[in-house]
Amino acid sequence: MKGSRNSNLKRVIVDFKKLNNNILDLLVEKYPDGYDQDDIITFRNVQNEIVECVEVKTEETLYLVKVSKRLVAAMEDHEEENDYNSDNEIPDQMDDI
């Protein structure tokens, strides 16, 4: 019954320029080594243009993120930023000096 559950999801097409950190987190988590041709969904939009996207889901929404060279760079930058932030976290408690 997987298909019936997906049909209730809100579907959103997102350009890389409008990605927020939550969607970038989902992309990096789902495609840690990047996406390849098998991950790309291709369809024609209302203007009959070919659109290529990769898919990420939340509990409520199915996001189709438009593929571009800039998307790859945005995912890599976001992953590097998260790695840097997690490596440089300040401990919650510090020992008394």
A tleap script that builds the chain and sets N, CA, C and O, in Angstrom:
source leaprc.protein.ff14SB
mol = sequence {
  NMET LYS GLY SER ARG ASN SER ASN LEU LYS
  ARG VAL ILE VAL ASP PHE LYS LYS LEU ASN
  ASN ASN ILE LEU ASP LEU LEU VAL GLU LYS
  TYR PRO ASP GLY TYR ASP GLN ASP ASP ILE
  ILE THR PHE ARG ASN VAL GLN ASN GLU ILE
  VAL GLU CYS VAL GLU VAL LYS THR GLU GLU
  THR LEU TYR LEU VAL LYS VAL SER LYS ARG
  LEU VAL ALA ALA MET GLU ASP HIE GLU GLU
  GLU ASN ASP TYR ASN SER ASP ASN GLU ILE
  PRO ASP GLN MET ASP ASP CILE
}
set mol.1.N position { 0.810 -1.210 0.000 }
set mol.1.CA position { 0.000 0.000 0.000 }
set mol.1.C position { 0.846 1.264 0.000 }
set mol.1.O position { 0.348 2.344 0.315 }
set mol.2.N position { 2.103 1.140 -0.346 }
set mol.2.CA position { 2.989 2.297 -0.388 }
set mol.2.C position { 2.489 3.368 -1.333 }
set mol.2.O position { 2.529 4.551 -0.995 }
set mol.3.N position { 2.021 2.983 -2.507 }
set mol.3.CA position { 1.574 3.932 -3.509 }
set mol.3.C position { 0.420 4.783 -3.044 }
set mol.3.O position { 0.369 5.972 -3.359 }
set mol.4.N position { -0.509 4.211 -2.303 }
set mol.4.CA position { -1.666 4.979 -1.859 }
set mol.4.C position { -1.268 6.025 -0.830 }
set mol.4.O position { -1.876 7.093 -0.770 }
set mol.5.N position { -0.263 5.736 -0.026 }
set mol.5.CA position { 0.199 6.705 0.951 }
set mol.5.C position { 0.859 7.892 0.264 }
set mol.5.O position { 0.652 9.038 0.662 }
set mol.6.N position { 1.660 7.618 -0.776 }
set mol.6.CA position { 2.336 8.686 -1.512 }
set mol.6.C position { 1.350 9.586 -2.238 }
set mol.6.O position { 1.635 10.765 -2.443 }
set mol.7.N position { 0.189 9.053 -2.633 }
set mol.7.CA position { -0.774 9.869 -3.366 }
set mol.7.C position { -1.380 10.958 -2.493 }
set mol.7.O position { -1.930 11.928 -3.014 }
set mol.8.N position { -1.290 10.816 -1.175 }
set mol.8.CA position { -1.826 11.830 -0.268 }
set mol.8.C position { -0.823 12.924 0.054 }
set mol.8.O position { -1.168 13.918 0.692 }
set mol.9.N position { 0.405 12.748 -0.381 }
set mol.9.CA position { 1.426 13.749 -0.101 }
set mol.9.C position { 1.216 15.004 -0.939 }
set mol.9.O position { 0.819 14.938 -2.102 }
set mol.10.N position { 1.490 16.139 -0.323 }
set mol.10.CA position { 1.523 17.391 -1.069 }
set mol.10.C position { 2.749 17.327 -1.974 }
set mol.10.O position { 3.824 16.940 -1.517 }
set mol.11.N position { 2.615 17.695 -3.234 }
set mol.11.CA position { 3.728 17.639 -4.187 }
set mol.11.C position { 4.189 19.056 -4.518 }
set mol.11.O position { 3.392 19.920 -4.884 }
set mol.12.N position { 5.490 19.268 -4.381 }
set mol.12.CA position { 6.055 20.597 -4.590 }
set mol.12.C position { 7.288 20.485 -5.476 }
set mol.12.O position { 8.186 19.688 -5.204 }
set mol.13.N position { 7.328 21.287 -6.537 }
set mol.13.CA position { 8.518 21.382 -7.387 }
set mol.13.C position { 9.307 22.594 -6.914 }
set mol.13.O position { 8.770 23.695 -6.802 }
set mol.14.N position { 10.595 22.375 -6.635 }
set mol.14.CA position { 11.420 23.428 -6.054 }
set mol.14.C position { 12.663 23.636 -6.907 }
set mol.14.O position { 13.321 22.674 -7.304 }
set mol.15.N position { 12.977 24.883 -7.183 }
set mol.15.CA position { 14.216 25.233 -7.859 }
set mol.15.C position { 15.304 25.365 -6.796 }
set mol.15.O position { 15.009 25.705 -5.651 }
set mol.16.N position { 16.550 25.103 -7.162 }
set mol.16.CA position { 17.624 25.138 -6.172 }
set mol.16.C position { 17.723 26.499 -5.490 }
set mol.16.O position { 18.144 26.575 -4.336 }
set mol.17.N position { 17.345 27.573 -6.179 }
set mol.17.CA position { 17.440 28.922 -5.618 }
set mol.17.C position { 16.521 29.097 -4.414 }
set mol.17.O position { 16.762 29.955 -3.564 }
set mol.18.N position { 15.471 28.288 -4.341 }
set mol.18.CA position { 14.492 28.438 -3.267 }
set mol.18.C position { 14.607 27.355 -2.209 }
set mol.18.O position { 13.709 27.191 -1.384 }
set mol.19.N position { 15.711 26.614 -2.230 }
set mol.19.CA position { 15.893 25.561 -1.233 }
set mol.19.C position { 16.177 26.156 0.132 }
set mol.19.O position { 16.965 27.092 0.269 }
set mol.20.N position { 15.523 25.600 1.136 }
set mol.20.CA position { 15.846 26.000 2.498 }
set mol.20.C position { 16.763 24.943 3.104 }
set mol.20.O position { 17.005 23.904 2.490 }
set mol.21.N position { 17.265 25.201 4.288 }
set mol.21.CA position { 18.206 24.274 4.923 }
set mol.21.C position { 17.590 22.904 5.178 }
set mol.21.O position { 18.290 21.895 5.100 }
set mol.22.N position { 16.294 22.848 5.480 }
set mol.22.CA position { 15.644 21.562 5.739 }
set mol.22.C position { 15.662 20.679 4.497 }
set mol.22.O position { 15.958 19.487 4.587 }
set mol.23.N position { 15.346 21.257 3.341 }
set mol.23.CA position { 15.350 20.474 2.101 }
set mol.23.C position { 16.777 20.090 1.724 }
set mol.23.O position { 17.017 18.976 1.259 }
set mol.24.N position { 17.724 21.004 1.920 }
set mol.24.CA position { 19.127 20.672 1.653 }
set mol.24.C position { 19.590 19.535 2.556 }
set mol.24.O position { 20.316 18.647 2.110 }
set mol.25.N position { 19.175 19.555 3.827 }
set mol.25.CA position { 19.519 18.455 4.736 }
set mol.25.C position { 18.987 17.133 4.203 }
set mol.25.O position { 19.697 16.127 4.210 }
set mol.26.N position { 17.739 17.129 3.740 }
set mol.26.CA position { 17.136 15.906 3.197 }
set mol.26.C position { 17.893 15.421 1.962 }
set mol.26.O position { 18.142 14.225 1.813 }
set mol.27.N position { 18.258 16.349 1.080 }
set mol.27.CA position { 18.997 15.989 -0.131 }
set mol.27.C position { 20.352 15.367 0.204 }
set mol.27.O position { 20.725 14.334 -0.352 }
set mol.28.N position { 21.081 16.001 1.113 }
set mol.28.CA position { 22.406 15.510 1.477 }
set mol.28.C position { 22.288 14.155 2.180 }
set mol.28.O position { 23.129 13.276 1.991 }
set mol.29.N position { 21.245 13.993 2.988 }
set mol.29.CA position { 21.035 12.718 3.678 }
set mol.29.C position { 20.686 11.604 2.688 }
set mol.29.O position { 21.206 10.493 2.794 }
set mol.30.N position { 19.811 11.896 1.733 }
set mol.30.CA position { 19.383 10.881 0.779 }
set mol.30.C position { 20.456 10.586 -0.266 }
set mol.30.O position { 20.606 9.443 -0.699 }
set mol.31.N position { 21.199 11.607 -0.667 }
set mol.31.CA position { 22.220 11.451 -1.710 }
set mol.31.C position { 23.583 11.909 -1.177 }
set mol.31.O position { 24.125 12.898 -1.669 }
set mol.32.N position { 24.148 11.213 -0.184 }
set mol.32.CA position { 25.417 11.677 0.423 }
set mol.32.C position { 26.585 11.705 -0.557 }
set mol.32.O position { 27.519 12.489 -0.390 }
set mol.33.N position { 26.537 10.862 -1.565 }
set mol.33.CA position { 27.605 10.842 -2.568 }
set mol.33.C position { 27.150 11.493 -3.868 }
set mol.33.O position { 27.767 11.293 -4.915 }
set mol.34.N position { 26.081 12.263 -3.805 }
set mol.34.CA position { 25.508 12.880 -4.990 }
set mol.34.C position { 24.507 11.936 -5.637 }
set mol.34.O position { 24.421 10.762 -5.277 }
set mol.35.N position { 23.768 12.449 -6.576 }
set mol.35.CA position { 22.778 11.637 -7.275 }
set mol.35.C position { 23.335 11.265 -8.638 }
set mol.35.O position { 24.250 11.912 -9.146 }
set mol.36.N position { 22.769 10.211 -9.226 }
set mol.36.CA position { 23.188 9.831 -10.568 }
set mol.36.C position { 21.960 9.757 -11.474 }
set mol.36.O position { 20.846 10.064 -11.050 }
set mol.37.N position { 22.170 9.360 -12.685 }
set mol.37.CA position { 21.099 9.365 -13.692 }
set mol.37.C position { 19.888 8.544 -13.253 }
set mol.37.O position { 18.755 8.899 -13.577 }
set mol.38.N position { 20.111 7.458 -12.525 }
set mol.38.CA position { 19.004 6.610 -12.069 }
set mol.38.C position { 18.102 7.308 -11.054 }
set mol.38.O position { 16.944 6.922 -10.889 }
set mol.39.N position { 18.620 8.331 -10.375 }
set mol.39.CA position { 17.846 9.057 -9.364 }
set mol.39.C position { 17.001 10.181 -9.962 }
set mol.39.O position { 16.128 10.725 -9.286 }
set mol.40.N position { 17.250 10.527 -11.212 }
set mol.40.CA position { 16.593 11.679 -11.831 }
set mol.40.C position { 15.242 11.285 -12.426 }
set mol.40.O position { 15.123 10.299 -13.153 }
set mol.41.N position { 14.235 12.083 -12.095 }
set mol.41.CA position { 12.884 11.928 -12.632 }
set mol.41.C position { 12.716 12.979 -13.716 }
set mol.41.O position { 12.989 14.157 -13.483 }
set mol.42.N position { 12.271 12.568 -14.898 }
set mol.42.CA position { 12.102 13.490 -16.023 }
set mol.42.C position { 10.634 13.560 -16.414 }
set mol.42.O position { 9.959 12.536 -16.520 }
set mol.43.N position { 10.145 14.782 -16.630 }
set mol.43.CA position { 8.764 14.972 -17.075 }
set mol.43.C position { 8.661 16.285 -17.838 }
set mol.43.O position { 9.598 17.083 -17.849 }
set mol.44.N position { 7.524 16.500 -18.468 }
set mol.44.CA position { 7.260 17.769 -19.171 }
set mol.44.C position { 6.323 18.614 -18.316 }
set mol.44.O position { 5.330 18.117 -17.784 }
set mol.45.N position { 6.654 19.898 -18.191 }
set mol.45.CA position { 5.794 20.799 -17.414 }
set mol.45.C position { 4.669 21.349 -18.293 }
set mol.45.O position { 4.513 20.929 -19.440 }
set mol.46.N position { 3.905 22.269 -17.766 }
set mol.46.CA position { 2.755 22.841 -18.469 }
set mol.46.C position { 3.184 23.542 -19.759 }
set mol.46.O position { 2.425 23.570 -20.728 }
set mol.47.N position { 4.388 24.105 -19.779 }
set mol.47.CA position { 4.908 24.778 -20.979 }
set mol.47.C position { 5.548 23.783 -21.947 }
set mol.47.O position { 6.174 24.189 -22.927 }
set mol.48.N position { 5.397 22.496 -21.682 }
set mol.48.CA position { 5.935 21.419 -22.502 }
set mol.48.C position { 7.464 21.394 -22.516 }
set mol.48.O position { 8.070 20.888 -23.460 }
set mol.49.N position { 8.091 21.946 -21.458 }
set mol.49.CA position { 9.537 21.913 -21.307 }
set mol.49.C position { 9.918 20.660 -20.524 }
set mol.49.O position { 9.185 20.230 -19.633 }
set mol.50.N position { 11.057 20.082 -20.859 }
set mol.50.CA position { 11.532 18.920 -20.110 }
set mol.50.C position { 12.137 19.397 -18.798 }
set mol.50.O position { 12.976 20.298 -18.774 }
set mol.51.N position { 11.696 18.778 -17.706 }
set mol.51.CA position { 12.173 19.120 -16.370 }
set mol.51.C position { 12.801 17.869 -15.763 }
set mol.51.O position { 12.221 16.785 -15.827 }
set mol.52.N position { 13.980 18.019 -15.178 }
set mol.52.CA position { 14.647 16.921 -14.495 }
set mol.52.C position { 14.748 17.254 -13.014 }
set mol.52.O position { 15.175 18.346 -12.639 }
set mol.53.N position { 14.348 16.297 -12.175 }
set mol.53.CA position { 14.309 16.521 -10.735 }
set mol.53.C position { 14.815 15.299 -9.984 }
set mol.53.O position { 14.851 14.189 -10.514 }
set mol.54.N position { 15.203 15.532 -8.738 }
set mol.54.CA position { 15.419 14.440 -7.793 }
set mol.54.C position { 14.365 14.584 -6.706 }
set mol.54.O position { 13.861 15.678 -6.448 }
set mol.55.N position { 14.043 13.468 -6.076 }
set mol.55.CA position { 12.916 13.419 -5.146 }
set mol.55.C position { 13.409 13.289 -3.707 }
set mol.55.O position { 14.309 12.502 -3.413 }
set mol.56.N position { 12.805 14.071 -2.819 }
set mol.56.CA position { 12.982 13.891 -1.379 }
set mol.56.C position { 11.620 14.040 -0.722 }
set mol.56.O position { 10.763 14.779 -1.206 }
set mol.57.N position { 11.428 13.335 0.383 }
set mol.57.CA position { 10.120 13.321 1.041 }
set mol.57.C position { 10.231 13.695 2.503 }
set mol.57.O position { 11.221 13.403 3.174 }
set mol.58.N position { 9.185 14.351 2.975 }
set mol.58.CA position { 8.938 14.495 4.404 }
set mol.58.C position { 7.651 13.715 4.659 }
set mol.58.O position { 7.118 13.085 3.746 }
set mol.59.N position { 7.158 13.753 5.870 }
set mol.59.CA position { 5.913 13.038 6.167 }
set mol.59.C position { 4.735 13.621 5.397 }
set mol.59.O position { 3.814 12.891 5.032 }
set mol.60.N position { 4.756 14.933 5.145 }
set mol.60.CA position { 3.626 15.587 4.504 }
set mol.60.C position { 3.842 15.940 3.039 }
set mol.60.O position { 2.876 16.124 2.298 }
set mol.61.N position { 5.108 16.037 2.610 }
set mol.61.CA position { 5.388 16.628 1.300 }
set mol.61.C position { 6.384 15.793 0.501 }
set mol.61.O position { 7.351 15.254 1.040 }
set mol.62.N position { 6.117 15.703 -0.795 }
set mol.62.CA position { 7.052 15.107 -1.749 }
set mol.62.C position { 7.652 16.274 -2.531 }
set mol.62.O position { 6.948 16.958 -3.273 }
set mol.63.N position { 8.959 16.497 -2.361 }
set mol.63.CA position { 9.639 17.576 -3.061 }
set mol.63.C position { 10.323 17.024 -4.293 }
set mol.63.O position { 11.038 16.025 -4.221 }
set mol.64.N position { 10.104 17.675 -5.426 }
set mol.64.CA position { 10.846 17.404 -6.652 }
set mol.64.C position { 11.764 18.605 -6.844 }
set mol.64.O position { 11.312 19.703 -7.168 }
set mol.65.N position { 13.047 18.382 -6.642 }
set mol.65.CA position { 14.028 19.461 -6.702 }
set mol.65.C position { 14.663 19.445 -8.080 }
set mol.65.O position { 15.254 18.447 -8.493 }
set mol.66.N position { 14.536 20.559 -8.786 }
set mol.66.CA position { 15.069 20.652 -10.149 }
set mol.66.C position { 16.580 20.455 -10.148 }
set mol.66.O position { 17.300 21.033 -9.334 }
set mol.67.N position { 17.035 19.632 -11.072 }
set mol.67.CA position { 18.446 19.295 -11.190 }
set mol.67.C position { 19.170 20.376 -11.987 }
set mol.67.O position { 18.676 20.854 -13.007 }
set mol.68.N position { 20.341 20.745 -11.503 }
set mol.68.CA position { 21.213 21.672 -12.225 }
set mol.68.C position { 22.611 21.550 -11.650 }
set mol.68.O position { 22.804 20.956 -10.590 }
set mol.69.N position { 23.569 22.104 -12.338 }
set mol.69.CA position { 24.941 22.109 -11.825 }
set mol.69.C position { 24.991 22.874 -10.509 }
set mol.69.O position { 25.761 22.528 -9.613 }
set mol.70.N position { 24.186 23.890 -10.398 }
set mol.70.CA position { 24.177 24.695 -9.178 }
set mol.70.C position { 23.618 23.921 -7.990 }
set mol.70.O position { 24.013 24.164 -6.850 }
set mol.71.N position { 22.699 22.986 -8.250 }
set mol.71.CA position { 22.167 22.162 -7.164 }
set mol.71.C position { 23.279 21.321 -6.556 }
set mol.71.O position { 23.380 21.219 -5.334 }
set mol.72.N position { 24.108 20.724 -7.389 }
set mol.72.CA position { 25.226 19.918 -6.894 }
set mol.72.C position { 26.134 20.773 -6.019 }
set mol.72.O position { 26.536 20.348 -4.936 }
set mol.73.N position { 26.454 21.960 -6.477 }
set mol.73.CA position { 27.319 22.860 -5.702 }
set mol.73.C position { 26.655 23.257 -4.389 }
set mol.73.O position { 27.322 23.316 -3.356 }
set mol.74.N position { 25.351 23.531 -4.413 }
set mol.74.CA position { 24.633 23.914 -3.196 }
set mol.74.C position { 24.635 22.768 -2.188 }
set mol.74.O position { 24.805 22.999 -0.991 }
set mol.75.N position { 24.448 21.533 -2.661 }
set mol.75.CA position { 24.476 20.368 -1.764 }
set mol.75.C position { 25.863 20.195 -1.155 }
set mol.75.O position { 25.984 19.933 0.042 }
set mol.76.N position { 26.911 20.339 -1.965 }
set mol.76.CA position { 28.276 20.189 -1.463 }
set mol.76.C position { 28.608 21.278 -0.453 }
set mol.76.O position { 29.201 20.995 0.589 }
set mol.77.N position { 28.233 22.517 -0.748 }
set mol.77.CA position { 28.490 23.625 0.169 }
set mol.77.C position { 27.751 23.416 1.483 }
set mol.77.O position { 28.303 23.658 2.556 }
set mol.78.N position { 26.499 22.965 1.399 }
set mol.78.CA position { 25.688 22.744 2.600 }
set mol.78.C position { 26.297 21.639 3.459 }
set mol.78.O position { 26.359 21.763 4.682 }
set mol.79.N position { 26.743 20.569 2.824 }
set mol.79.CA position { 27.352 19.458 3.560 }
set mol.79.C position { 28.635 19.911 4.243 }
set mol.79.O position { 28.871 19.574 5.403 }
set mol.80.N position { 29.468 20.673 3.532 }
set mol.80.CA position { 30.712 21.177 4.114 }
set mol.80.C position { 30.431 22.107 5.282 }
set mol.80.O position { 31.128 22.065 6.296 }
set mol.81.N position { 29.408 22.951 5.143 }
set mol.81.CA position { 29.039 23.869 6.217 }
set mol.81.C position { 28.592 23.096 7.446 }
set mol.81.O position { 28.982 23.430 8.565 }
set mol.82.N position { 27.773 22.059 7.247 }
set mol.82.CA position { 27.318 21.242 8.374 }
set mol.82.C position { 28.480 20.505 9.024 }
set mol.82.O position { 28.534 20.403 10.250 }
set mol.83.N position { 29.414 19.988 8.221 }
set mol.83.CA position { 30.586 19.317 8.773 }
set mol.83.C position { 31.412 20.290 9.606 }
set mol.83.O position { 31.870 19.943 10.695 }
set mol.84.N position { 31.603 21.495 9.103 }
set mol.84.CA position { 32.383 22.503 9.822 }
set mol.84.C position { 31.702 22.857 11.133 }
set mol.84.O position { 32.358 22.916 12.173 }
set mol.85.N position { 30.383 23.094 11.099 }
set mol.85.CA position { 29.651 23.465 12.305 }
set mol.85.C position { 29.669 22.358 13.344 }
set mol.85.O position { 29.804 22.646 14.533 }
set mol.86.N position { 29.536 21.097 12.937 }
set mol.86.CA position { 29.527 20.000 13.901 }
set mol.86.C position { 30.919 19.774 14.491 }
set mol.86.O position { 31.030 19.345 15.639 }
set mol.87.N position { 31.976 20.051 13.737 }
set mol.87.CA position { 33.335 19.894 14.247 }
set mol.87.C position { 33.707 21.004 15.223 }
set mol.87.O position { 34.584 20.822 16.067 }
set mol.88.N position { 33.051 22.139 15.112 }
set mol.88.CA position { 33.412 23.298 15.927 }
set mol.88.C position { 32.346 23.663 16.944 }
set mol.88.O position { 32.250 24.822 17.349 }
set mol.89.N position { 31.545 22.696 17.362 }
set mol.89.CA position { 30.517 22.981 18.351 }
set mol.89.C position { 31.168 23.299 19.692 }
set mol.89.O position { 32.205 22.740 20.050 }
set mol.90.N position { 30.539 24.197 20.412 }
set mol.90.CA position { 31.008 24.560 21.739 }
set mol.90.C position { 30.351 23.606 22.724 }
set mol.90.O position { 29.134 23.427 22.676 }
set mol.91.N position { 31.120 22.988 23.618 }
set mol.91.CA position { 30.519 22.069 24.582 }
set mol.91.C position { 29.508 22.793 25.455 }
set mol.91.O position { 29.638 23.988 25.718 }
set mol.92.N position { 28.487 22.045 25.906 }
set mol.92.CA position { 27.460 22.633 26.752 }
set mol.92.C position { 28.027 23.068 28.100 }
set mol.92.O position { 27.641 24.106 28.637 }
set mol.93.N position { 28.937 22.277 28.638 }
set mol.93.CA position { 29.527 22.602 29.937 }
set mol.93.C position { 31.035 22.637 29.773 }
set mol.93.O position { 31.624 21.835 29.047 }
set mol.94.N position { 31.639 23.583 30.463 }
set mol.94.CA position { 33.099 23.663 30.433 }
set mol.94.C position { 33.599 23.420 31.845 }
set mol.94.O position { 32.969 23.847 32.812 }
set mol.95.N position { 34.727 22.735 31.967 }
set mol.95.CA position { 35.305 22.497 33.266 }
set mol.95.C position { 35.788 23.808 33.863 }
set mol.95.O position { 36.242 24.703 33.149 }
set mol.96.N position { 35.685 23.909 35.182 }
set mol.96.CA position { 36.209 25.099 35.858 }
set mol.96.C position { 37.717 25.125 35.720 }
set mol.96.O position { 38.388 24.096 35.794 }
set mol.97.N position { 38.224 26.310 35.522 }
set mol.97.CA position { 39.678 26.465 35.361 }
set mol.97.C position { 40.326 26.649 36.695 }
set mol.97.O position { 41.545 26.796 36.774 }
savepdb mol mol.pdb
quit
